[in-house]
Amino acid sequence: MQISKNKVVSLVYKLSENGPDGQIIETVEVNNPFTFIFGNGMLLQNFENNLAGLEKGSKFSFLI
């Protein structure tokens, strides 16, 4: 199932400053994933744009 409007999305990630080799600012792990309803304007638009269409288990990397 692809990420699309009104789908519940849970993800784990590492947020780093200045790209993937920068200082890690935040880590969200599988035991406490970040969960939200996609497409309701609660997150940065660029963040949601980069997740749109991904499927369960997809790996991603992008800059905001």
PDB file as gemmi writes it, atoms N, CA and C in Angstrom:
CRYST1    1.000    1.000    1.000  90.00  90.00  90.00 P 1                      
ATOM      1  N   MET A   1       0.847  -1.181   0.000  1.00  0.00           N  
ATOM      2  CA  MET A   1       0.000   0.000   0.000  1.00  0.00           C  
ATOM      3  C   MET A   1       0.889   1.239   0.000  1.00  0.00           C  
ATOM      4  N   GLN A   2       0.601   2.156  -0.875  1.00  0.00           N  
ATOM      5  CA  GLN A   2       1.381   3.383  -0.981  1.00  0.00           C  
ATOM      6  C   GLN A   2       0.892   4.451  -0.013  1.00  0.00           C  
ATOM      7  N   ILE A   3       1.821   5.304   0.409  1.00  0.00           N  
ATOM      8  CA  ILE A   3       1.465   6.456   1.234  1.00  0.00           C  
ATOM      9  C   ILE A   3       0.650   7.409   0.368  1.00  0.00           C  
ATOM     10  N   SER A   4      -0.537   7.761   0.861  1.00  0.00           N  
ATOM     11  CA  SER A   4      -1.403   8.700   0.159  1.00  0.00           C  
ATOM     12  C   SER A   4      -2.303   9.393   1.171  1.00  0.00           C  
ATOM     13  N   LYS A   5      -3.060  10.367   0.714  1.00  0.00           N  
ATOM     14  CA  LYS A   5      -3.900  11.201   1.584  1.00  0.00           C  
ATOM     15  C   LYS A   5      -4.773  10.363   2.510  1.00  0.00           C  
ATOM     16  N   ASN A   6      -4.803  10.776   3.770  1.00  0.00           N  
ATOM     17  CA  ASN A   6      -5.604  10.203   4.848  1.00  0.00           C  
ATOM     18  C   ASN A   6      -5.176   8.809   5.289  1.00  0.00           C  
ATOM     19  N   LYS A   7      -3.995   8.363   4.866  1.00  0.00           N  
ATOM     20  CA  LYS A   7      -3.445   7.093   5.350  1.00  0.00           C  
ATOM     21  C   LYS A   7      -2.664   7.360   6.627  1.00  0.00           C  
ATOM     22  N   VAL A   8      -2.753   6.423   7.580  1.00  0.00           N  
ATOM     23  CA  VAL A   8      -1.940   6.502   8.787  1.00  0.00           C  
ATOM     24  C   VAL A   8      -0.551   5.993   8.423  1.00  0.00           C  
ATOM     25  N   VAL A   9       0.454   6.801   8.721  1.00  0.00           N  
ATOM     26  CA  VAL A   9       1.835   6.481   8.379  1.00  0.00           C  
ATOM     27  C   VAL A   9       2.660   6.425   9.661  1.00  0.00           C  
ATOM     28  N   SER A  10       3.469   5.387   9.787  1.00  0.00           N  
ATOM     29  CA  SER A  10       4.428   5.286  10.886  1.00  0.00           C  
ATOM     30  C   SER A  10       5.798   5.124  10.267  1.00  0.00           C  
ATOM     31  N   LEU A  11       6.755   5.882  10.782  1.00  0.00           N  
ATOM     32  CA  LEU A  11       8.095   5.764  10.236  1.00  0.00           C  
ATOM     33  C   LEU A  11       9.149   5.959  11.305  1.00  0.00           C  
ATOM     34  N   VAL A  12      10.316   5.434  11.008  1.00  0.00           N  
ATOM     35  CA  VAL A  12      11.493   5.637  11.851  1.00  0.00           C  
ATOM     36  C   VAL A  12      12.507   6.396  11.001  1.00  0.00           C  
ATOM     37  N   TYR A  13      13.315   7.212  11.664  1.00  0.00           N  
ATOM     38  CA  TYR A  13      14.264   8.021  10.911  1.00  0.00           C  
ATOM     39  C   TYR A  13      15.377   8.557  11.794  1.00  0.00           C  
ATOM     40  N   LYS A  14      16.410   9.048  11.125  1.00  0.00           N  
ATOM     41  CA  LYS A  14      17.465   9.826  11.760  1.00  0.00           C  
ATOM     42  C   LYS A  14      17.483  11.170  11.052  1.00  0.00           C  
ATOM     43  N   LEU A  15      17.360  12.228  11.820  1.00  0.00           N  
ATOM     44  CA  LEU A  15      17.397  13.589  11.290  1.00  0.00           C  
ATOM     45  C   LEU A  15      18.785  14.148  11.570  1.00  0.00           C  
ATOM     46  N   SER A  16      19.451  14.576  10.516  1.00  0.00           N  
ATOM     47  CA  SER A  16      20.785  15.122  10.705  1.00  0.00           C  
ATOM     48  C   SER A  16      20.890  16.507  10.080  1.00  0.00           C  
ATOM     49  N   GLU A  17      21.823  17.255  10.590  1.00  0.00           N  
ATOM     50  CA  GLU A  17      22.058  18.619  10.132  1.00  0.00           C  
ATOM     51  C   GLU A  17      23.004  18.596   8.934  1.00  0.00           C  
ATOM     52  N   ASN A  18      22.691  19.339   7.897  1.00  0.00           N  
ATOM     53  CA  ASN A  18      23.565  19.474   6.728  1.00  0.00           C  
ATOM     54  C   ASN A  18      23.810  18.157   5.997  1.00  0.00           C  
ATOM     55  N   GLY A  19      22.784  17.343   5.842  1.00  0.00           N  
ATOM     56  CA  GLY A  19      22.910  16.110   5.062  1.00  0.00           C  
ATOM     57  C   GLY A  19      23.205  14.888   5.916  1.00  0.00           C  
ATOM     58  N   PRO A  20      23.284  13.732   5.278  1.00  0.00           N  
ATOM     59  CA  PRO A  20      23.394  12.467   5.994  1.00  0.00           C  
ATOM     60  C   PRO A  20      24.674  12.305   6.814  1.00  0.00           C  
ATOM     61  N   ASP A  21      25.720  13.047   6.501  1.00  0.00           N  
ATOM     62  CA  ASP A  21      26.974  12.938   7.246  1.00  0.00           C  
ATOM     63  C   ASP A  21      27.090  13.972   8.360  1.00  0.00           C  
ATOM     64  N   GLY A  22      26.056  14.797   8.523  1.00  0.00           N  
ATOM     65  CA  GLY A  22      26.090  15.839   9.548  1.00  0.00           C  
ATOM     66  C   GLY A  22      25.757  15.304  10.929  1.00  0.00           C  
ATOM     67  N   GLN A  23      25.774  16.180  11.892  1.00  0.00           N  
ATOM     68  CA  GLN A  23      25.469  15.832  13.278  1.00  0.00           C  
ATOM     69  C   GLN A  23      24.022  15.367  13.381  1.00  0.00           C  
ATOM     70  N   ILE A  24      23.795  14.234  14.067  1.00  0.00           N  
ATOM     71  CA  ILE A  24      22.435  13.719  14.252  1.00  0.00           C  
ATOM     72  C   ILE A  24      21.717  14.580  15.284  1.00  0.00           C  
ATOM     73  N   ILE A  25      20.546  15.072  14.886  1.00  0.00           N  
ATOM     74  CA  ILE A  25      19.741  15.940  15.734  1.00  0.00           C  
ATOM     75  C   ILE A  25      18.677  15.134  16.471  1.00  0.00           C  
ATOM     76  N   GLU A  26      18.096  14.145  15.786  1.00  0.00           N  
ATOM     77  CA  GLU A  26      17.006  13.358  16.367  1.00  0.00           C  
ATOM     78  C   GLU A  26      17.006  11.967  15.741  1.00  0.00           C  
ATOM     79  N   THR A  27      16.710  10.964  16.570  1.00  0.00           N  
ATOM     80  CA  THR A  27      16.550   9.594  16.094  1.00  0.00           C  
ATOM     81  C   THR A  27      15.211   9.070  16.577  1.00  0.00           C  
ATOM     82  N   VAL A  28      14.416   8.521  15.672  1.00  0.00           N  
ATOM     83  CA  VAL A  28      13.125   7.912  16.008  1.00  0.00           C  
ATOM     84  C   VAL A  28      13.250   6.435  15.655  1.00  0.00           C  
ATOM     85  N   GLU A  29      13.052   5.582  16.653  1.00  0.00           N  
ATOM     86  CA  GLU A  29      13.294   4.159  16.463  1.00  0.00           C  
ATOM     87  C   GLU A  29      12.001   3.363  16.426  1.00  0.00           C  
ATOM     88  N   VAL A  30      12.130   2.105  16.024  1.00  0.00           N  
ATOM     89  CA  VAL A  30      10.989   1.224  15.775  1.00  0.00           C  
ATOM     90  C   VAL A  30      10.105   1.017  17.014  1.00  0.00           C  
ATOM     91  N   ASN A  31      10.664   1.102  18.212  1.00  0.00           N  
ATOM     92  CA  ASN A  31       9.864   0.903  19.422  1.00  0.00           C  
ATOM     93  C   ASN A  31       8.965   2.097  19.748  1.00  0.00           C  
ATOM     94  N   ASN A  32       9.181   3.227  19.078  1.00  0.00           N  
ATOM     95  CA  ASN A  32       8.347   4.419  19.273  1.00  0.00           C  
ATOM     96  C   ASN A  32       8.338   5.240  17.975  1.00  0.00           C  
ATOM     97  N   PRO A  33       7.725   4.699  16.898  1.00  0.00           N  
ATOM     98  CA  PRO A  33       7.778   5.376  15.596  1.00  0.00           C  
ATOM     99  C   PRO A  33       6.995   6.680  15.583  1.00  0.00           C  
ATOM    100  N   PHE A  34       7.334   7.529  14.624  1.00  0.00           N  
ATOM    101  CA  PHE A  34       6.596   8.759  14.374  1.00  0.00           C  
ATOM    102  C   PHE A  34       5.374   8.376  13.545  1.00  0.00           C  
ATOM    103  N   THR A  35       4.182   8.617  14.086  1.00  0.00           N  
ATOM    104  CA  THR A  35       2.938   8.209  13.438  1.00  0.00           C  
ATOM    105  C   THR A  35       2.066   9.437  13.207  1.00  0.00           C  
ATOM    106  N   PHE A  36       1.508   9.523  11.990  1.00  0.00           N  
ATOM    107  CA  PHE A  36       0.684  10.678  11.636  1.00  0.00           C  
ATOM    108  C   PHE A  36      -0.263  10.303  10.504  1.00  0.00           C  
ATOM    109  N   ILE A  37      -1.255  11.153  10.266  1.00  0.00           N  
ATOM    110  CA  ILE A  37      -2.160  10.981   9.132  1.00  0.00           C  
ATOM    111  C   ILE A  37      -1.616  11.830   7.992  1.00  0.00           C  
ATOM    112  N   PHE A  38      -1.338  11.191   6.872  1.00  0.00           N  
ATOM    113  CA  PHE A  38      -0.699  11.833   5.739  1.00  0.00           C  
ATOM    114  C   PHE A  38      -1.668  12.742   4.981  1.00  0.00           C  
ATOM    115  N   GLY A  39      -1.170  13.916   4.591  1.00  0.00           N  
ATOM    116  CA  GLY A  39      -1.915  14.791   3.696  1.00  0.00           C  
ATOM    117  C   GLY A  39      -2.889  15.742   4.348  1.00  0.00           C  
ATOM    118  N   ASN A  40      -2.804  15.908   5.664  1.00  0.00           N  
ATOM    119  CA  ASN A  40      -3.735  16.811   6.349  1.00  0.00           C  
ATOM    120  C   ASN A  40      -3.121  18.160   6.697  1.00  0.00           C  
ATOM    121  N   GLY A  41      -1.941  18.446   6.153  1.00  0.00           N  
ATOM    122  CA  GLY A  41      -1.326  19.747   6.348  1.00  0.00           C  
ATOM    123  C   GLY A  41      -0.701  19.961   7.717  1.00  0.00           C  
ATOM    124  N   MET A  42      -0.450  18.892   8.454  1.00  0.00           N  
ATOM    125  CA  MET A  42       0.121  19.018   9.791  1.00  0.00           C  
ATOM    126  C   MET A  42       1.650  19.015   9.777  1.00  0.00           C  
ATOM    127  N   LEU A  43       2.242  18.634   8.641  1.00  0.00           N  
ATOM    128  CA  LEU A  43       3.695  18.566   8.523  1.00  0.00           C  
ATOM    129  C   LEU A  43       4.162  19.501   7.417  1.00  0.00           C  
ATOM    130  N   LEU A  44       5.462  19.733   7.359  1.00  0.00           N  
ATOM    131  CA  LEU A  44       6.011  20.533   6.272  1.00  0.00           C  
ATOM    132  C   LEU A  44       5.628  19.908   4.937  1.00  0.00           C  
ATOM    133  N   GLN A  45       5.168  20.702   4.013  1.00  0.00           N  
ATOM    134  CA  GLN A  45       4.742  20.203   2.712  1.00  0.00           C  
ATOM    135  C   GLN A  45       5.873  19.452   2.004  1.00  0.00           C  
ATOM    136  N   ASN A  46       7.085  19.984   2.083  1.00  0.00           N  
ATOM    137  CA  ASN A  46       8.220  19.337   1.441  1.00  0.00           C  
ATOM    138  C   ASN A  46       8.484  17.950   2.050  1.00  0.00           C  
ATOM    139  N   PHE A  47       8.271  17.806   3.344  1.00  0.00           N  
ATOM    140  CA  PHE A  47       8.427  16.512   4.005  1.00  0.00           C  
ATOM    141  C   PHE A  47       7.420  15.513   3.437  1.00  0.00           C  
ATOM    142  N   GLU A  48       6.160  15.899   3.378  1.00  0.00           N  
ATOM    143  CA  GLU A  48       5.131  15.012   2.838  1.00  0.00           C  
ATOM    144  C   GLU A  48       5.358  14.729   1.348  1.00  0.00           C  
ATOM    145  N   ASN A  49       5.773  15.715   0.587  1.00  0.00           N  
ATOM    146  CA  ASN A  49       6.028  15.502  -0.842  1.00  0.00           C  
ATOM    147  C   ASN A  49       7.064  14.400  -1.057  1.00  0.00           C  
ATOM    148  N   ASN A  50       8.070  14.344  -0.201  1.00  0.00           N  
ATOM    149  CA  ASN A  50       9.120  13.346  -0.337  1.00  0.00           C  
ATOM    150  C   ASN A  50       8.667  11.948   0.094  1.00  0.00           C  
ATOM    151  N   LEU A  51       7.605  11.856   0.869  1.00  0.00           N  
ATOM    152  CA  LEU A  51       7.098  10.552   1.313  1.00  0.00           C  
ATOM    153  C   LEU A  51       5.998  10.010   0.406  1.00  0.00           C  
ATOM    154  N   ALA A  52       5.341  10.883  -0.335  1.00  0.00           N  
ATOM    155  CA  ALA A  52       4.201  10.480  -1.173  1.00  0.00           C  
ATOM    156  C   ALA A  52       4.582   9.327  -2.101  1.00  0.00           C  
ATOM    157  N   GLY A  53       3.768   8.295  -2.084  1.00  0.00           N  
ATOM    158  CA  GLY A  53       3.947   7.160  -2.977  1.00  0.00           C  
ATOM    159  C   GLY A  53       4.870   6.069  -2.466  1.00  0.00           C  
ATOM    160  N   LEU A  54       5.587   6.326  -1.360  1.00  0.00           N  
ATOM    161  CA  LEU A  54       6.437   5.273  -0.808  1.00  0.00           C  
ATOM    162  C   LEU A  54       5.577   4.133  -0.278  1.00  0.00           C  
ATOM    163  N   GLU A  55       6.153   2.953  -0.182  1.00  0.00           N  
ATOM    164  CA  GLU A  55       5.443   1.782   0.311  1.00  0.00           C  
ATOM    165  C   GLU A  55       6.091   1.275   1.591  1.00  0.00           C  
ATOM    166  N   LYS A  56       5.388   0.433   2.307  1.00  0.00           N  
ATOM    167  CA  LYS A  56       5.890  -0.153   3.537  1.00  0.00           C  
ATOM    168  C   LYS A  56       7.270  -0.742   3.306  1.00  0.00           C  
ATOM    169  N   GLY A  57       8.187  -0.403   4.200  1.00  0.00           N  
ATOM    170  CA  GLY A  57       9.547  -0.905   4.109  1.00  0.00           C  
ATOM    171  C   GLY A  57      10.474  -0.081   3.237  1.00  0.00           C  
ATOM    172  N   SER A  58       9.942   0.949   2.581  1.00  0.00           N  
ATOM    173  CA  SER A  58      10.778   1.791   1.713  1.00  0.00           C  
ATOM    174  C   SER A  58      11.824   2.535   2.537  1.00  0.00           C  
ATOM    175  N   LYS A  59      12.991   2.705   1.964  1.00  0.00           N  
ATOM    176  CA  LYS A  59      14.027   3.533   2.569  1.00  0.00           C  
ATOM    177  C   LYS A  59      14.011   4.856   1.818  1.00  0.00           C  
ATOM    178  N   PHE A  60      14.314   5.928   2.526  1.00  0.00           N  
ATOM    179  CA  PHE A  60      14.283   7.238   1.902  1.00  0.00           C  
ATOM    180  C   PHE A  60      15.342   8.146   2.510  1.00  0.00           C  
ATOM    181  N   SER A  61      15.715   9.130   1.754  1.00  0.00           N  
ATOM    182  CA  SER A  61      16.643  10.150   2.193  1.00  0.00           C  
ATOM    183  C   SER A  61      16.334  11.411   1.400  1.00  0.00           C  
ATOM    184  N   PHE A  62      16.209  12.532   2.082  1.00  0.00           N  
ATOM    185  CA  PHE A  62      15.973  13.791   1.390  1.00  0.00           C  
ATOM    186  C   PHE A  62      16.389  14.953   2.265  1.00  0.00           C  
ATOM    187  N   LEU A  63      16.571  16.111   1.637  1.00  0.00           N  
ATOM    188  CA  LEU A  63      16.922  17.334   2.338  1.00  0.00           C  
ATOM    189  C   LEU A  63      15.722  18.259   2.379  1.00  0.00           C  
ATOM    190  N   ILE A  64      15.584  18.936   3.485  1.00  0.00           N  
ATOM    191  CA  ILE A  64      14.516  19.936   3.622  1.00  0.00           C  
ATOM    192  C   ILE A  64      15.179  21.283   3.829  1.00  0.00           C  
TER     193      ILE A  64                                                      
END                                                                             
